[in-house]
Amino acid sequence: MRTKLSRRLLVPLVVYIVLWVAHRAGTADQWPSWVVELLSGLITIGFWIVVAAAVSFCLDEVVCDTILPTFRNGFENIADVVGGGISAIKTIIGDRFTEIGASAAAGKIITEEAPKVGDTEISKLIAAGEITAAIAKLREEIKRDPETFQTKQFLVNTLLLSHLREQWDEAWHILQAERNMLREHLTLALRYWSVGRIDKAIGVSEAGLKRAQEEPEVKDREKVISKLKNSLAYYYAETGRPEYEETARKYVDEALNIRPDEVACLDTKAYVKIVYGKDRNEIEEGITLAEEARRRGLEDEFYFKHVEKARQRLASL
């Protein structure tokens, strides 16, 4: 029994007993009626405080002694688990799905795309957070010269910086007509996934994969295909739909074959096993892989999300 938890329950219990004894004494010795009524009210309040403390104590005992240790293998300590929590999934930046993260792309677009376009005014607008104004100027440039690929690519990346979903849809409209923006497929799919539009994320990723497989001249073709398959395997698992299971398993294995040391692929493998695991052993294998991915640098948000999913799956068996 933890001392801290015992004290949290013991203090209100002692206070309650003291009030109860005082009330009994006041009634027997005929204390002033207002004193007895006050003690009676305090006893009622004290009773519910004790009940709340007892419930809180029991919950802590169950969570800390039963639930968490079940998934604790690989945790450094229980405080690590409680401190991390099961965080709401955030828009993830980095190589999990793409080399350019959705919410931190501005700096990279400025350094990589702006010099190609040669318009420092637009770059400054993006740096200042004036995304709508930058988009308007890029649209004007495309009207003047609709065949310039670099300007279209710059527009797509700028649209993906926007928080307006209709501008993501505009980016998707452009991508459907262009065959050489596979990185942008990854980023757009991530954008849709980050707001729960999982079917849209799957559609964009599938289109990108098809193009990558059809275009032999794609730069770093195998790496791009690996990223797209890894993304799709994760998105498929996210839906939990049985019809996606076979493809999700196939894609994540193929992605790992191309990039065996990639932590994002390892984590996707873990999630696929957790979501589609046939029995307790396979789900626990998924937890072990997730722990390994976390040790190798995976974001905690993914790890805790996957452990929570594993807990739900195991509870349903």
C-alpha positions as CSV (number, residue, x, y, z in Angstrom):
1,M,0.0,0.0,0.0
2,R,1.5,3.3,-1.0
3,T,2.0,5.8,1.9
4,K,0.9,8.8,-0.2
5,L,-2.3,7.1,-1.1
6,S,-2.9,5.9,2.4
7,R,-2.5,9.4,3.8
8,R,-4.9,10.7,1.2
9,L,-7.6,8.3,2.5
10,L,-6.6,8.4,6.2
11,V,-6.8,12.2,6.8
12,P,-10.5,12.7,5.7
13,L,-11.4,9.4,7.5
14,V,-9.9,10.6,10.8
15,V,-11.7,14.0,10.4
16,Y,-14.9,12.3,9.7
17,I,-14.6,10.1,12.9
18,V,-13.8,13.1,15.0
19,L,-16.9,14.9,13.7
20,W,-19.1,11.9,14.3
21,V,-17.8,11.5,17.9
22,A,-18.4,15.2,18.6
23,H,-21.9,15.0,17.2
24,R,-22.7,12.0,19.4
25,A,-21.3,13.8,22.4
26,G,-23.2,17.0,21.6
27,T,-26.5,15.1,21.3
28,A,-26.0,13.2,24.5
29,D,-24.9,16.3,26.5
30,Q,-27.6,18.5,25.0
31,W,-25.2,21.0,23.4
32,P,-26.9,24.0,21.7
33,S,-29.0,22.9,18.8
34,W,-27.1,25.1,16.3
35,V,-23.9,23.3,17.2
36,V,-25.4,19.9,16.8
37,E,-27.0,20.9,13.4
38,L,-23.6,22.3,12.3
39,L,-21.9,19.1,13.2
40,S,-24.6,17.1,11.4
41,G,-24.0,19.1,8.2
42,L,-20.2,18.7,8.5
43,I,-20.6,14.9,9.0
44,T,-22.6,14.7,5.8
45,I,-20.0,16.6,3.9
46,G,-17.2,14.6,5.5
47,F,-18.9,11.3,4.6
48,W,-18.9,12.2,0.9
49,I,-15.3,13.4,1.1
50,V,-14.3,10.0,2.5
51,V,-16.3,8.2,-0.2
52,A,-14.5,10.3,-2.9
53,A,-11.1,9.6,-1.3
54,A,-11.9,5.9,-1.1
55,V,-12.9,5.7,-4.8
56,S,-9.8,7.7,-5.8
57,F,-7.6,5.4,-3.7
58,C,-9.1,2.3,-5.3
59,L,-8.8,3.6,-8.8
60,D,-5.1,4.4,-8.2
61,E,-4.6,0.9,-6.8
62,V,-6.2,-0.7,-9.9
63,V,-4.4,1.5,-12.4
64,C,-1.0,1.5,-10.8
65,D,-0.9,-2.1,-9.6
66,T,-2.9,-3.9,-12.3
67,I,-3.3,-2.1,-15.6
68,L,0.0,-0.3,-16.0
69,P,2.2,-3.2,-15.0
70,T,0.6,-5.3,-17.7
71,F,2.0,-3.0,-20.3
72,R,5.0,-1.9,-18.3
73,N,7.7,-4.1,-19.9
74,G,10.3,-1.7,-21.2
75,F,9.1,1.3,-19.2
76,E,11.8,2.9,-17.0
77,N,9.3,3.4,-14.2
78,I,5.6,4.0,-13.4
79,A,6.1,7.8,-13.2
80,D,7.1,7.6,-16.9
81,V,3.8,6.1,-17.8
82,V,1.7,8.5,-15.7
83,G,3.7,11.5,-16.8
84,G,3.4,10.7,-20.4
85,G,-0.3,9.7,-20.4
86,I,-2.2,8.6,-23.4
87,S,-1.8,11.9,-25.3
88,A,-4.0,13.0,-28.1
89,I,-2.3,12.3,-31.4
90,K,-0.6,15.4,-32.8
91,T,0.3,16.4,-36.3
92,I,3.6,14.6,-36.6
93,I,6.7,16.1,-38.1
94,G,9.6,14.3,-39.6
95,D,10.3,11.0,-41.4
96,R,7.3,9.1,-40.0
97,F,5.5,9.8,-43.3
98,T,7.4,12.5,-45.1
99,E,10.6,14.5,-45.0
100,I,8.6,17.7,-44.6
101,G,6.2,17.9,-41.7
102,A,2.8,19.5,-42.1
103,S,3.0,22.1,-39.3
104,A,6.7,22.9,-39.5
105,A,7.1,23.0,-43.3
106,A,7.4,26.8,-43.6
107,G,11.1,27.0,-43.0
108,K,11.9,24.2,-45.3
109,I,9.7,25.5,-48.1
110,I,11.4,28.9,-47.8
111,T,14.9,27.4,-48.1
112,E,14.1,24.7,-50.7
113,E,11.4,26.1,-52.9
114,A,11.7,29.9,-52.8
115,P,15.1,30.1,-54.4
116,K,13.8,28.0,-57.3
117,V,10.9,30.4,-57.8
118,G,13.1,33.4,-57.3
119,D,10.4,35.5,-55.6
120,T,11.7,36.8,-52.3
121,E,8.4,38.7,-51.7
122,I,6.4,35.4,-51.5
123,S,9.1,33.9,-49.3
124,K,8.8,36.8,-46.9
125,L,5.0,36.5,-46.8
126,I,5.4,32.8,-45.8
127,A,8.0,33.7,-43.2
128,A,5.6,36.2,-41.7
129,G,2.8,33.7,-41.6
130,E,0.8,35.5,-44.3
131,I,-0.1,32.2,-46.0
132,T,-3.3,33.4,-47.7
133,A,-1.5,36.4,-49.3
134,A,1.3,34.1,-50.5
135,I,-1.2,31.7,-52.0
136,A,-2.9,34.6,-53.8
137,K,0.4,35.8,-55.3
138,L,1.3,32.3,-56.5
139,R,-2.1,31.9,-58.1
140,E,-1.5,35.1,-60.0
141,E,1.9,33.8,-61.2
142,I,0.4,30.6,-62.4
143,K,-2.3,32.6,-64.4
144,R,0.5,34.4,-66.1
145,D,2.5,31.3,-66.8
146,P,0.3,28.2,-66.2
147,E,3.0,25.7,-67.5
148,T,5.7,26.5,-64.8
149,F,6.1,23.4,-62.8
150,Q,8.2,24.9,-60.0
151,T,5.6,27.6,-59.3
152,K,2.9,25.0,-59.1
153,Q,5.0,22.9,-56.7
154,F,5.6,26.0,-54.6
155,L,1.8,26.7,-54.6
156,V,1.0,23.2,-53.5
157,N,3.5,23.3,-50.6
158,T,2.2,26.7,-49.6
159,L,-1.4,25.4,-49.7
160,L,-0.4,22.6,-47.4
161,L,0.8,25.2,-44.8
162,S,-2.7,26.5,-44.6
163,H,-5.1,25.4,-41.8
164,L,-8.0,25.7,-44.3
165,R,-9.0,22.3,-45.5
166,E,-10.5,23.7,-48.7
167,Q,-6.9,24.8,-49.6
168,W,-5.7,21.2,-49.0
169,D,-8.4,20.1,-51.4
170,E,-7.0,22.7,-53.9
171,A,-3.6,21.2,-53.5
172,W,-5.1,17.7,-54.2
173,H,-6.7,19.0,-57.4
174,I,-3.3,20.2,-58.6
175,L,-1.5,17.0,-57.6
176,Q,-4.0,14.9,-59.6
177,A,-2.8,16.7,-62.7
178,E,1.0,16.5,-61.9
179,R,3.1,13.4,-61.9
180,N,6.2,14.6,-60.2
181,M,5.1,15.7,-56.8
182,L,5.3,12.5,-54.8
183,R,6.6,14.2,-51.7
184,E,3.6,16.4,-51.7
185,H,1.3,13.3,-51.8
186,L,3.0,12.2,-48.5
187,T,2.5,15.6,-46.9
188,L,-1.1,16.1,-48.0
189,A,-2.0,12.6,-46.8
190,L,-0.5,13.4,-43.4
191,R,-2.5,16.7,-43.3
192,Y,-5.8,14.8,-44.0
193,W,-4.9,12.1,-41.5
194,S,-4.1,14.7,-38.8
195,V,-7.7,15.9,-38.8
196,G,-9.3,12.5,-39.0
197,R,-10.0,12.4,-42.8
198,I,-8.5,8.9,-43.0
199,D,-10.2,7.9,-46.2
200,K,-8.9,11.0,-47.9
201,A,-5.4,10.2,-46.6
202,I,-5.6,6.7,-48.0
203,G,-6.8,7.9,-51.4
204,V,-4.0,10.4,-51.7
205,S,-1.4,7.9,-50.6
206,E,-2.7,5.2,-52.9
207,A,-2.6,7.7,-55.9
208,G,1.0,8.6,-54.9
209,L,2.1,4.9,-54.7
210,K,0.5,4.1,-58.1
211,R,2.4,7.0,-59.7
212,A,5.7,6.1,-58.0
213,Q,5.4,2.5,-59.3
214,E,4.6,3.7,-62.8
215,E,7.3,6.3,-63.1
216,P,10.8,4.6,-63.4
217,E,12.5,8.0,-63.4
218,V,11.4,9.0,-59.9
219,K,14.3,10.2,-57.8
220,D,15.0,7.8,-54.9
221,R,12.2,5.7,-56.2
222,E,12.6,2.8,-53.8
223,K,12.7,5.1,-50.8
224,V,9.6,7.0,-51.9
225,I,7.7,3.7,-52.5
226,S,8.8,2.5,-49.0
227,K,7.5,5.7,-47.4
228,L,4.2,5.5,-49.3
229,K,3.7,1.8,-48.4
230,N,4.6,2.5,-44.7
231,S,2.1,5.4,-44.6
232,L,-0.6,3.3,-46.2
233,A,0.0,0.4,-43.8
234,Y,-0.4,2.8,-40.9
235,Y,-3.5,4.4,-42.3
236,Y,-5.1,1.0,-43.1
237,A,-4.5,-0.1,-39.5
238,E,-5.9,3.2,-38.3
239,T,-9.2,2.3,-39.8
240,G,-9.2,-1.2,-38.3
241,R,-11.2,-2.5,-41.3
242,P,-10.7,-6.2,-41.9
243,E,-10.5,-5.7,-45.7
244,Y,-7.3,-3.7,-45.3
245,E,-5.5,-6.3,-43.1
246,E,-3.7,-8.3,-45.8
247,T,-2.5,-5.2,-47.6
248,A,-1.4,-3.5,-44.4
249,R,0.7,-6.5,-43.4
250,K,2.1,-6.8,-46.9
251,Y,3.0,-3.1,-47.3
252,V,4.7,-2.8,-43.9
253,D,6.9,-5.9,-44.5
254,E,7.9,-4.5,-48.0
255,A,8.7,-1.1,-46.5
256,L,10.9,-2.8,-43.8
257,N,12.6,-4.8,-46.5
258,I,13.6,-1.6,-48.3
259,R,14.5,0.3,-45.1
260,P,15.1,-2.3,-42.3
261,D,16.6,0.3,-39.9
262,E,13.8,2.8,-40.2
263,V,12.1,3.3,-36.8
264,A,8.9,4.6,-38.5
265,C,8.5,1.3,-40.3
266,L,9.2,-0.6,-37.2
267,D,6.5,1.3,-35.4
268,T,4.0,0.8,-38.2
269,K,4.7,-3.0,-38.0
270,A,3.9,-2.8,-34.2
271,Y,0.7,-0.9,-34.8
272,V,-0.4,-3.4,-37.6
273,K,0.2,-6.3,-35.2
274,I,-1.7,-4.6,-32.4
275,V,-4.7,-3.7,-34.5
276,Y,-4.9,-6.9,-36.5
277,G,-3.4,-9.3,-34.1
278,K,-5.1,-12.7,-34.1
279,D,-4.4,-13.5,-30.5
280,R,-2.8,-12.2,-27.3
281,N,0.7,-13.3,-28.3
282,E,0.6,-11.3,-31.5
283,I,-0.8,-8.2,-29.8
284,E,2.0,-8.5,-27.2
285,E,4.5,-8.8,-30.0
286,G,3.2,-5.5,-31.3
287,I,3.7,-3.9,-27.8
288,T,7.3,-5.2,-27.8
289,L,8.0,-3.7,-31.2
290,A,6.5,-0.4,-30.1
291,E,8.7,-0.3,-27.1
292,E,11.8,-1.0,-29.3
293,A,10.7,1.8,-31.7
294,R,10.3,4.2,-28.7
295,R,13.8,3.3,-27.4
296,R,15.1,4.1,-30.9
297,G,13.6,7.6,-30.9
298,L,9.9,7.3,-31.8
299,E,7.7,10.1,-30.5
300,D,6.0,9.2,-27.2
301,E,2.6,10.2,-28.6
302,F,2.7,7.2,-30.9
303,Y,3.9,4.8,-28.3
304,F,1.2,5.7,-25.7
305,K,-1.5,5.7,-28.4
306,H,-0.4,2.2,-29.5
307,V,-0.2,0.8,-25.9
308,E,-3.7,2.1,-25.3
309,K,-5.0,0.4,-28.4
310,A,-3.3,-2.8,-27.3
311,R,-5.1,-2.5,-23.9
312,Q,-8.4,-2.2,-25.7
313,R,-7.7,-5.1,-27.9
314,L,-6.6,-7.4,-25.0
315,A,-9.6,-6.4,-23.0
316,S,-11.9,-7.4,-25.9
317,L,-10.4,-10.9,-26.2
